[in-house]
Amino acid sequence: MEAANTIIRNMIADYLDVGVISTPHWVLMGAGFNTLDENPQAQIDTKAYISDRAATSIIKGYQTQFPFDTDLIESEEAVMALYYVGRNQLQGGMAEFNYIRTELFLEGAVTGTHPARRFRVAVEVSGITGAGAEVVHVTGNLNKVGDFVDGDFNISTKTFTPKA
């Protein structure tokens, strides 16, 4: 019997665009991040019609969240970008970023790329915490805004190419 290929967390790479609109600057969300999960949170509509003995559910959408827990490390651009949203209590578009989740365990359409999804996310900082002699933590959620764009990401050139 053949062994299963288990996917380890470091085989999924996350990038945050901390640049300006005209000049993206993708930084790896690695050092400083203790967790960065994906919760698709399917939205369902459930009905039981008069002739049914049981209810029927359909998926009507997704309200995806990416919960994060970081150590506040000043030299890590992604961590600091999230921190400043909470520290400065940014709202609306000022609290939104482009975010890419890349599947390094798969090959993309072009050599050197990997399948990826680009999201627009609203940063929700829920805590900036730390007890005496402890590292400060920044926690919260990246909340999906609109639909994601499917494509490929080149981690060397940090270029995202949408699928045709």
N, C-alpha and C positions, 0 to 999 in steps of 0.2 A: 504494500500500500504506500502511495506517494505522500510525502509530508505536505501539509498545506502551507501556502505562503502567507504568513501573518504580517499584517501591516503595522509597523511601529510608528508612533506619533511623529518622529523626526522625518518620516517619509511624506509628510504633508507640510509644505512651506507656506507661510502667510506673509504678505507684504502690504504695507500701508503707504499710500502716496502722501508725503508730507511737503510736496512742492506746491507751486502755484499752477493755476489752470493751464497756462500756456506751456509750462515746463514741468512735467511730472518728475517726481523724485521718489522712486520706490525704495523703501527700506525694509529689511527683513525684521519680522516680529519674532525674534529668537531670544537673545540674551535679555533677561529681565522678566520674561513671560513664564510664569509658573504653569498657567493653563490658558488655553484659547480653544474653546469648544464650539461645536456647531449644533444648534437645536432648530431643526426645520419648522417645528410647531405647526403642523397641518391644521388648517381651519376646516371644520366639518359642518355639514348641514344634515341633521337627522330627522327623518319623518317616518311615521307609521300611518299608512293609509288605512281606510276603514276595512278593506278586505284582507289586510295583512295581520298575521299573528305576531310578527316581530318588526322592529324598526329597520329602516334602510339608511345607511350613511353614505354621503358623497364628499369628496374632498373639493372644497370650493376655493382654496387658496392656501398660502403659506405666510406666516409671520415670523420669519427666520431671525434668530438672535444668535450672537456669538459672545457668550459670557467670557470675560477675561479676568485674570488675577495677575498683577505684575509687582515686581519689586521696583521701587523708584530708583532708577540708575540714570544719573544725569547725562552720561555719554550716549545713551540709547535714544535715538531720535523718535522712534515709534512710541516708546514709553512716555517720553516727555510730551509728545503731541497729545496723547490721551490725558495726561496729567493737567496740561494747560486748559483743556476743555472744562474740566471740573474746577480747577483753581480759579479760572476767570469766569466761570458760570456762563460759557458761551451758549448761544441759542441759534435755532434755525440753521441756515446754510453755514454759519461759522462753526457749527459743531458737526459738520458732515465731511466725510473723507471717502476717497476711493480705496477699495480693499480688494486684494486678490488672494484666493486660496488655490494653491497649486498641488497637484498630485504627482509627486516626484517618482512614485512607483510605477507610473505609466509613461509611455513615450507619446509625444505629440505628433501632429501631422508632418512637421518639418524636423529634421535631425537637430538635436540640441534643445528642443522644446518639450514641454510637458502640458497635459490638459489642465486647464485652469478656468475659474469663474471669477469675473470681475463684478463686484458689488458696490453700490453706493450705500454707505452706512451712516447712521446718526449715532454719535457717541454719547452714551448715557453713563456718566461716572456716578456710581452709587456710594463710593467710599474712598477716602484718602486717610488711611489709618496706620497706627503703629504705636506700640507701647514703648516704655523706656528701654533703651539699648537694643531695640529691634529695628529692622529695616522697615521703612515706610512702604505700605502696599497701596496700590491704586487698583480698584475693582470696579466692574460694571459690565455693560453690554454694548456690543456693536449691533444696532438694530437696522435690518435691511430696509432700504428705501427703494420702492419700485421693483422692477425685475432685474435679475442678474444677466450678464452677458457671458455666454459660453465661448471659450477660445483656447488658445495655447499661450504659454508664457515661457520666455527664454530667460533663465535665471542668471546667465552670464551678462547679457546686454540689458536685462530688466525691461524687456519689450513684450507687451501684450498684443496678440493678434486675434481679433474676433473671428469666429467661424463664419464662412460665407453663407 
